[in-house]
């Protein structure tokens, strides 16, 4: 079965890779579907903001373009800024600007 046609909950990662990942990768990142959920993105963005990793390291580790990760970081910062305002904007209004 081709990787593009596998169900998202079907793991196609070889067992040896999963074993290596389980030793050095935070549990939140161990998703075999390859799908970047909001929870996974948030965990990665927080690690970058906290200085635990860099965009370059995350890009290499997860085989993602740095620009995509930087976009997530920017979105996260905008969301945090809005959440901390005395009168936060509605999410829809925030993206219409």
Secondary structure, DSSP 8 states (H G I E B T S, - for coil): --GGGS-TTS--S-HHHHHHHHHHS-GGG--TT----HHHHHHHHHHHHTTSS-HHHHHHHHT--HHHHHHHHHHHHHHHHHHTSTT---HHHHHH-
